[in-house]
Amino acid sequence: MKSISLFSGAGGMDVGFKAAGFDVLAANELDKYACDTFRANHPESKLIEGDLDVCGEELHSYKGVDVVFGGPPCQGFSVAGKMDPDDPRSKLIFSFCNIIEKVKPKAFVMENVKALGVLSKFEAVRTSLISRFQKAGYTVTIHILNSKDFGVPQSRERVFFIGVKNGINPIYKSNFKKYLKAAPTLRDILIPLGRPGTKRNDRICNAKVTLAAKPVLRKSPYAGMLFNGQGRPLNPDGWASTLPASMGGNRTPIIDDNHLYLGKESWVEGYHKHLMAGGKPQGMHDVPSYLRRLTINEAALLQTFPEDYVWCGPSSKVYSQIGNAVPCQLAEVVASCVRDTLSGLQNTDTIAVDSGENLELAFA
């Protein structure tokens, strides 16, 4: 099956769609460093570099392609940002619409932050978006998916607007069930990679780890704010929290190497227990040397990029590319569901039941 990629970034969704059997004929991206990374890893795809609203006409020649997929910038809708529907970046979801209306693929997938799919604040935006897709001849279903439910070692919720041409069976929640998969822990993923500074784990983060003078405590030692900055500690025996595009400095997640590699008691858990019992915070620099930041190599694996993926640009830009990406394995699941429905492989009994259960999520 043939596809084109919009707002491609470093190519995370492209990795997933290719793994699901799609040929990615063309792609579009604006960021220079992301373009360099995309070219290095997807030489078979024609990359159209620049503003989609300016150079999008180049994609019109792919009219009738099977699928158009992409994740427009989400900062305007993100709870980590100002959540401003008037942010210029928020308008880019309608740039995605423009391409759908011109190219008229059999199906499309548009990814964004969960907030766009659920918050009442963005209801008018969703209504306008769905209306555009309906007028173009599509039935759209909205899905909130968490990557950890599909084998990705990261709790990362995202919304997927999945549209199919009228007359094709829509994709419902039940279509994803056969792709459910238990996620490995951080320990499972990171230990085989090797310690920071070794050959397979050589792109380290030099941002220091310092303690907050006024810690914000939560029930879990891996929540709240024990450290300065927004880099949260990660539990090796669980999944990562959502990796942000702002990694590279003090927003980069924190790892306890003694806990990870030596199986020793967690310093973070011990310090949290001390504070919860009424103990005084330690000094800003009283952090053991074995607490450090997540490396680029590790972050990429937690987003399920292939280990040999080539990253271009300075470290801060690479962290941003990784944090902005859709986990490759989650993209593969979504792509597989689209492939199944376009190939007529859906279970008709499941469709009949599920279309009633999830009617509120379907727009035709």
C-alpha positions as CSV (number, residue, x, y, z in Angstrom):
1,M,0.0,0.0,0.0
2,K,1.1,3.5,-0.7
3,S,1.2,6.5,1.7
4,I,2.5,10.0,2.2
5,S,3.7,11.5,5.4
6,L,3.0,15.1,6.7
7,F,4.7,16.9,9.6
8,S,7.1,14.0,9.4
9,G,9.7,15.1,12.0
10,A,12.4,12.6,12.4
11,G,10.2,9.9,10.9
12,G,8.8,8.0,13.8
13,M,5.4,7.4,12.2
14,D,7.2,6.5,9.0
15,V,9.1,3.7,10.7
16,G,5.8,2.3,12.0
17,F,4.0,2.6,8.7
18,K,6.8,1.0,6.8
19,A,6.9,-1.9,9.4
20,A,3.2,-2.4,8.8
21,G,3.8,-2.8,5.0
22,F,3.3,0.7,3.6
23,D,5.5,2.4,1.1
24,V,6.1,6.0,2.1
25,L,6.3,7.7,-1.3
26,A,6.7,11.3,0.0
27,A,7.0,13.3,3.2
28,N,7.0,16.9,4.3
29,E,8.9,18.5,7.2
30,L,10.0,22.1,8.0
31,D,12.7,21.7,10.7
32,K,16.2,21.5,9.2
33,Y,17.6,19.0,11.6
34,A,14.6,16.8,11.5
35,C,14.9,16.8,7.7
36,D,18.5,15.8,7.9
37,T,17.5,12.9,10.2
38,F,14.6,11.9,8.0
39,R,16.8,11.8,4.8
40,A,19.5,9.7,6.6
41,N,16.9,7.1,7.5
42,H,14.3,7.2,4.7
43,P,16.2,7.8,1.5
44,E,13.5,6.0,-0.6
45,S,10.9,8.7,0.4
46,K,10.8,12.0,-1.5
47,L,11.2,14.7,1.2
48,I,9.6,18.0,0.5
49,E,11.2,20.4,2.9
50,G,9.4,23.6,3.9
51,D,6.1,25.0,5.2
52,L,3.2,22.7,4.2
53,D,1.0,25.7,3.4
54,V,3.6,26.9,0.9
55,C,4.9,23.7,-0.7
56,G,1.9,21.4,-0.2
57,E,0.9,21.6,-3.8
58,E,3.8,19.3,-4.6
59,L,1.9,16.6,-2.8
60,H,-1.3,17.0,-4.9
61,S,0.2,14.7,-7.5
62,Y,-0.2,11.8,-5.1
63,K,-4.0,11.9,-5.5
64,G,-5.7,8.7,-4.6
65,V,-2.9,7.3,-2.5
66,D,-4.0,4.7,0.1
67,V,-3.1,6.7,3.3
68,V,-2.0,10.1,4.4
69,F,-0.6,10.2,7.9
70,G,1.1,12.7,10.2
71,G,1.2,14.6,13.5
72,P,0.7,18.4,13.2
73,P,2.6,20.4,15.9
74,C,0.7,20.0,19.2
75,Q,2.1,22.8,21.4
76,G,-1.1,24.9,21.1
77,F,-3.2,22.0,22.5
78,S,-0.7,20.5,25.0
79,V,-1.3,20.7,28.7
80,A,2.5,21.4,28.9
81,G,1.9,24.6,27.0
82,K,-0.5,27.5,27.0
83,M,-3.4,25.4,25.5
84,D,-4.2,28.2,23.1
85,P,-6.5,27.2,20.2
86,D,-5.4,30.5,18.5
87,D,-1.7,29.6,18.6
88,P,-0.6,29.7,15.0
89,R,0.7,26.1,15.4
90,S,-2.9,25.0,16.3
91,K,-4.0,26.0,12.8
92,L,-1.8,23.4,11.3
93,I,-4.4,20.7,11.8
94,F,-6.4,22.4,9.1
95,S,-3.3,22.4,6.9
96,F,-3.5,18.7,7.2
97,C,-7.2,18.9,6.2
98,N,-6.2,20.9,3.1
99,I,-4.0,18.0,1.9
100,I,-6.7,15.4,2.6
101,E,-9.2,17.5,0.5
102,K,-6.8,17.7,-2.4
103,V,-5.2,14.2,-2.3
104,K,-8.3,12.3,-1.3
105,P,-6.6,9.2,0.1
106,K,-8.6,6.1,1.0
107,A,-7.8,6.7,4.6
108,F,-5.9,9.1,6.8
109,V,-4.4,9.2,10.3
110,M,-3.8,12.4,12.2
111,E,-2.1,12.2,15.6
112,N,-2.0,14.9,18.3
113,V,-1.9,15.3,22.1
114,K,-4.8,13.8,24.1
115,A,-6.1,17.2,25.1
116,L,-7.3,17.9,21.5
117,G,-9.4,14.8,21.6
118,V,-11.1,15.1,25.1
119,L,-11.1,18.7,26.5
120,S,-14.3,20.7,26.2
121,K,-12.0,23.8,25.6
122,F,-11.2,22.4,22.2
123,E,-14.7,21.1,21.3
124,A,-15.2,23.9,18.7
125,V,-11.9,23.0,17.1
126,R,-12.9,19.3,17.0
127,T,-16.3,20.1,15.6
128,S,-14.8,22.2,12.8
129,L,-12.1,19.6,12.1
130,I,-14.6,16.8,11.9
131,S,-16.9,18.9,9.7
132,R,-14.2,19.4,7.2
133,F,-13.4,15.7,7.0
134,Q,-17.1,14.8,6.6
135,K,-17.6,17.3,3.8
136,A,-14.6,15.7,2.1
137,G,-16.3,12.3,2.2
138,Y,-14.8,10.6,5.3
139,T,-16.1,8.7,8.3
140,V,-13.9,9.6,11.2
141,T,-13.3,7.8,14.6
142,I,-11.4,9.3,17.5
143,H,-9.1,7.1,19.6
144,I,-7.2,7.8,22.7
145,L,-4.3,5.3,22.8
146,N,-1.6,4.8,25.4
147,S,1.6,3.5,24.0
148,K,2.3,1.3,27.0
149,D,-0.7,-0.9,26.0
150,F,1.0,-1.8,22.8
151,G,4.4,-2.9,23.9
152,V,6.1,0.5,24.3
153,P,7.9,1.1,27.6
154,Q,6.4,4.5,28.0
155,S,3.1,5.8,29.4
156,R,2.2,8.2,26.6
157,E,-1.4,9.0,25.7
158,R,-2.2,10.5,22.3
159,V,-5.3,11.1,20.2
160,F,-5.6,9.6,16.7
161,F,-8.2,10.9,14.3
162,I,-8.6,8.0,11.8
163,G,-10.7,8.7,8.7
164,V,-11.8,6.3,5.9
165,K,-13.7,7.1,2.8
166,N,-17.5,6.7,3.1
167,G,-18.3,3.1,2.4
168,I,-15.2,1.6,4.0
169,N,-15.7,0.0,7.4
170,P,-14.6,2.6,10.1
171,I,-12.0,1.7,12.6
172,Y,-13.3,1.2,16.1
173,K,-11.8,0.4,19.5
174,S,-12.1,-3.3,19.0
175,N,-9.9,-3.2,16.0
176,F,-6.9,-2.5,18.3
177,K,-7.5,-5.4,20.6
178,K,-5.5,-8.0,18.8
179,Y,-2.5,-5.7,18.9
180,L,-2.5,-5.2,22.7
181,K,0.9,-6.2,24.1
182,A,2.5,-6.0,27.5
183,A,5.2,-3.4,27.6
184,P,8.7,-4.2,28.8
185,T,10.2,-2.3,31.8
186,L,12.9,0.3,31.6
187,R,15.2,-2.3,33.1
188,D,14.5,-4.7,30.2
189,I,15.3,-2.1,27.6
190,L,18.2,-0.2,29.2
191,I,20.4,-2.8,30.7
192,P,21.2,-4.6,27.3
193,L,22.2,-1.2,25.9
194,G,25.0,-0.8,28.4
195,R,26.0,2.0,30.8
196,P,26.2,5.6,29.7
197,G,29.5,6.3,27.9
198,T,29.9,2.8,26.4
199,K,29.8,2.1,22.7
200,R,26.1,1.5,22.3
201,N,25.1,4.3,24.8
202,D,27.5,7.1,24.0
203,R,25.3,10.2,23.6
204,I,25.0,11.3,27.2
205,C,23.3,14.3,28.7
206,N,25.6,16.6,30.7
207,A,22.8,18.5,32.6
208,K,23.4,18.3,36.3
209,V,20.9,16.8,38.7
210,T,20.2,19.1,41.7
211,L,17.6,18.8,44.5
212,A,14.7,21.2,45.0
213,A,14.9,23.4,48.1
214,K,11.1,23.1,48.5
215,P,10.2,19.7,47.1
216,V,6.6,19.1,45.9
217,L,5.6,15.7,47.3
218,R,3.2,13.2,45.8
219,K,2.2,9.7,46.9
220,S,4.6,8.2,44.4
221,P,8.3,9.0,44.6
222,Y,8.3,9.2,40.8
223,A,5.8,12.0,40.8
224,G,5.9,15.5,42.4
225,M,9.1,17.5,42.2
226,L,12.1,16.3,44.2
227,F,14.6,17.8,41.8
228,N,15.0,21.2,40.2
229,G,13.6,21.4,36.7
230,Q,10.9,19.2,35.3
231,G,12.9,16.1,34.7
232,R,11.2,13.4,36.7
233,P,13.0,10.3,38.1
234,L,12.1,7.1,36.3
235,N,11.4,3.7,37.9
236,P,13.5,1.0,36.3
237,D,10.9,-1.5,37.2
238,G,8.1,0.4,35.4
239,W,7.5,2.4,32.3
240,A,8.8,5.9,31.5
241,S,6.5,8.8,31.8
242,T,5.9,10.8,28.6
243,L,9.2,11.9,27.1
244,P,9.0,15.6,26.4
245,A,10.5,17.5,23.4
246,S,12.1,19.8,25.9
247,M,14.6,17.2,27.0
248,G,18.3,17.9,26.8
249,G,18.6,20.1,30.0
250,N,17.0,19.9,33.4
251,R,13.8,18.6,31.9
252,T,15.5,15.3,31.0
253,P,14.3,12.3,33.0
254,I,16.6,11.0,35.8
255,I,17.9,7.5,36.3
256,D,19.5,5.9,39.4
257,D,22.3,3.7,38.0
258,N,22.8,1.8,41.3
259,H,19.2,0.9,41.3
260,L,19.2,0.0,37.6
261,Y,22.4,-1.8,37.1
262,L,23.3,-3.1,40.6
263,G,19.8,-3.9,42.0
264,K,20.4,-1.6,45.0
265,E,17.7,0.2,46.8
266,S,16.4,3.2,45.1
267,W,17.9,6.5,46.4
268,V,14.9,8.3,45.1
269,E,12.5,6.1,47.0
270,G,14.5,6.4,50.1
271,Y,14.7,10.2,49.9
272,H,11.0,10.4,49.2
273,K,10.3,8.3,52.3
274,H,12.5,10.5,54.4
275,L,10.6,13.7,53.2
276,M,7.2,12.1,53.6
277,A,8.1,11.3,57.2
278,G,8.8,14.9,57.9
279,G,12.6,15.0,57.2
280,K,14.3,18.1,56.0
281,P,15.3,18.5,52.4
282,Q,18.9,18.0,51.6
283,G,21.2,20.6,50.0
284,M,20.8,21.4,46.3
285,H,24.1,19.5,45.4
286,D,23.7,16.6,47.8
287,V,22.9,14.3,45.0
288,P,24.8,11.0,44.7
289,S,26.9,10.7,41.5
290,Y,25.0,7.6,40.3
291,L,21.9,9.8,39.6
292,R,22.1,11.0,36.0
293,R,20.0,12.1,33.0
294,L,18.5,9.8,30.3
295,T,20.8,9.5,27.3
296,I,19.8,10.1,23.7
297,N,20.3,6.4,23.0
298,E,18.0,5.4,25.8
299,A,15.4,8.0,25.0
300,A,15.3,6.8,21.3
301,L,14.8,3.2,22.5
302,L,12.0,4.2,24.8
303,Q,10.3,5.7,21.8
304,T,10.9,2.3,20.1
305,F,13.2,3.7,17.3
306,P,15.6,1.1,15.9
307,E,18.9,1.2,17.8
308,D,20.8,1.9,14.5
309,Y,18.6,5.0,13.7
310,V,20.8,7.9,12.6
311,W,20.3,11.2,14.4
312,C,21.4,14.5,13.0
313,G,22.0,17.8,14.7
314,P,23.3,19.0,18.1
315,S,22.1,17.1,21.2
316,S,19.4,19.5,22.1
317,K,17.8,19.2,18.6
318,V,18.1,15.4,18.7
319,Y,16.3,15.2,22.1
320,S,13.6,17.5,20.6
321,Q,13.2,15.2,17.6
322,I,12.9,12.2,19.8
323,G,10.4,13.8,22.2
324,N,8.3,15.1,19.3
325,A,8.0,11.7,17.7
326,V,5.2,9.2,17.8
327,P,6.5,5.9,19.2
328,C,7.3,3.8,16.2
329,Q,5.7,0.7,17.6
330,L,2.4,2.6,18.4
331,A,2.5,4.0,14.8
332,E,2.9,0.4,13.5
333,V,-0.2,-0.7,15.4
334,V,-2.3,2.2,14.1
335,A,-1.0,1.5,10.6
336,S,-1.8,-2.2,10.9
337,C,-5.4,-1.4,11.8
338,V,-5.7,0.9,8.8
339,R,-4.1,-1.8,6.6
340,D,-6.6,-4.4,7.9
341,T,-9.6,-2.3,7.1
342,L,-8.4,-1.2,3.7
343,S,-7.7,-4.9,2.9
344,G,-11.1,-6.0,4.2
345,L,-9.6,-8.0,7.0
346,Q,-11.8,-6.7,9.8
347,N,-14.1,-9.1,11.6
348,T,-17.6,-8.2,10.6
349,D,-19.1,-9.5,13.8
350,T,-16.8,-7.3,15.8
351,I,-17.7,-4.3,13.7
352,A,-21.4,-4.8,14.2
353,V,-21.1,-4.9,18.0
354,D,-18.5,-2.2,18.3
355,S,-20.2,0.3,16.0
356,G,-23.0,0.4,18.6
357,E,-20.7,0.6,21.6
358,N,-18.6,3.4,20.3
359,L,-21.2,5.3,18.2
360,E,-20.3,8.6,20.0
361,L,-16.8,8.4,18.6
362,A,-17.8,7.9,15.0
363,F,-18.5,10.8,12.6
364,A,-19.8,10.1,9.1
